[in-house]
C-alpha cells in the first residue's frame, strides 16, 4: 500500500492530493490512508499535510532502496533487477552468488553498509553506513578473460562522467581503477569474473564511491564528494545517474568496441603525461605514463627510452 501511495504522490509532484481522493483511488478509508502516510514518514519520507488541500510529497529519504533507484531510472538493461540490502559482507559476494544461480545481466546489488567490503588483491574497502554508494552489478559481455580490465576502465569512465554531471566537479581517472577528485581517491572499481579459459561466463562489477563520508574515516589518500564540495550530495541521484551512465558506456563498449571507451578515458585521465611509479607483481618500475593501448594496458616510457606495457598493478604519480 505504501508503494501505491508513493506512486500517486510522485505523479502529483507539485500539487497536493486530498485524503479523500487518495482513499477513493486506493479503496481504503481515510484513516487507513493516514496510517500509511505515517508509516512512510517513519521511513524517512517528508510528507506535508495541509488542511483543505491534503498531502504532498516534499522529500524522499537518501536511502538506496530498489524502489527509489528504479523510479524514473529509464534504463533497459542496467538495473532491470535491483536488490537493496541494509548491511552485507560485500555486495560483490552477493552478486557473484546470484550470478552463479543464473541471475540475468544488469542485476544490481546495493547496500547501505559493507562489513567486509573488498578492494583488489585481498585489500579492504571502508564502507561506513549510509555514507557511500556500494554497488555491484552482473554483466555478461561476450569477451575473453584477458579483456576484463576493459570492463573496469569502461566503468571508471562511467563513474567519472556521472560524478561530473551530478556534482559538477572535475573527477579524473587514475589507471587502472580509481576515480579521483582533487587528486584523492573518491571511488574504486573491483571487477571479478567467472570464466573458462577462453570465455567469460559473467563479470561482477563492484563500485564504491565515498559520497558523504567523513575524511577521518578514510585513508589519507582518499576523500569524499562532500569533503570536496563542502555540502552533502544525494546518494540516490548519483547512484541513478551512475546506472544510466554505465548503461550508455556499456552499450558503446558492445556496439563500437573498446577503442571508443579509450578515447573518452584519455580525456579523463589523471595518469597520462605524468611521471609514475608502478608496482606490479612485486616489481617496481618508474617512468613517464605515455599512453594506454587498445587493450587498456598502461604504456610507461622508462628512463632509458624503453616502453614497458603494464597490464595490472598499482600506479602512483611521482611529484
Ligand atoms: C579498489 O581496490 O579500489 C576497489 C574497491 C571496490 C569497492 C566496491 S564497494 C562495492 C563492491 N563490493 C565490494 O566488496 N567491493 C566493491 P584497491 O585499488 O585495491 O584499493 C583498496 C585500497 O584503497 C585499500 O587498501 C585502502 O588503502 C584504500 N581504501 C579503502 N577504503 C577506501 C575508501 N572507502 N576510499 C578510498 N580508499 C579506500
Boltz pocket constraint, residues with backbone or C-beta under 6 A from the ligand:
constraints:
  - pocket:
      binder: B
      contacts: [[A, 89], [A, 90], [A, 91], [A, 92], [A, 93], [A, 114], [A, 116], [A, 117], [A, 118], [A, 119], [A, 120], [A, 121], [A, 123], [A, 124], [A, 125], [A, 126], [A, 127], [A, 133], [A, 134], [A, 135], [A, 136], [A, 177], [A, 178], [A, 185], [A, 186], [A, 187], [A, 188], [A, 189], [A, 190], [A, 206], [A, 207], [A, 208], [A, 209], [A, 210], [A, 218], [A, 219], [A, 221], [A, 222], [A, 223]]
      max_distance: 6.0
